[in-house]
């Protein structure tokens, strides 16, 4: 049920013809209340799609009653026509739902730089059809409608003490976040005020989606939204709610990692022994974005020299000649030199774990990434065709 698992939410997903496959491509998620609390984080890319520009204005008062999402077109770099399309989408939804357009978030995903009157009409028609199909059981249809190169829909549900959180996500490429990653909608029937919802969302995204770094490419359309309606009548323990939200977002992040375009290895990079958490994140991300390392993992080559070369480009505090590196449980490097023979490392399983001990502190962090494959290059060379 994903986003409709919590009480008081309805959703739908329909095929409006934006995709040539005929699959669902417009989704709507509606908060029926009683509270209409909204929080969101967005891409930090200076190049922002029209739905991001619109939604950043909408979220300012932290009141959100509906989210309209489309795949099959990013509506980015489409000029004033594109922004008008986003505005009209919100107005159409608001008219049909009997709410204000300023309380409707809009999200889009797909090819950048395309959009015409046909695209606009399909989005508007799809919005109307999705609203007509709204149901407390429509969460799975909505999750399917936001897929682009995704091979599976990504949903998760977490139950608390009298309250529930649901979520759906899409993403298989351009997974290199800044404040958020891809399109994600989270819903809860817990009774939260706007500041509590915002704080919980930022705490969750900061340690989950923000640490998924698949291909080093940041999207123009990334948005993570949390809707809270208090329909359960339960004021949650804020620590327990935050922990549950982190767990749910981590589950979705792992699903995004597992569906990364062309990937054959899901790589977990754990950095420990750092002076600070930020240092640990910087070191882990430097490895996750290193194409030589990622290509080596694709070839099942435990080339730990590429790990040291990557982390040496960071400003983190450590001595590169006093670092340990392990791959899938085998310490191949200790104190900046060879340890166990690389032949002992088995990189044939899809799950791959790289552990880096900087040996200068107590802080740690985990970054999720994947390998660089022929299939990734092929898929992205033909994305617009």
LINFENFEN-V972273 format. One record per helix or strand of 3 or more residues. SS is the DSSP state (H for helix, E for strand). FROM is the first residue (numbers start at 0). TO is the last residue. Records with the same first field share a line. If there is no record, write none. Layout:
SS=FROM-TO + FROM-TO
//
This chain:
H=1-3 + 49-60 + 78-96 + 100-102 + 116-131 + 138-144 + 193-206 + 208-210 + 237-257 + 276-287 + 290-297 + 303-310 + 341-343 + 373-380
E=8-13 + 25-30 + 36-41 + 65-69 + 103-108 + 153-158 + 163-169 + 182-187 + 211-217 + 222-227 + 265-273 + 323-326 + 329-333 + 350-356 + 362-369
//
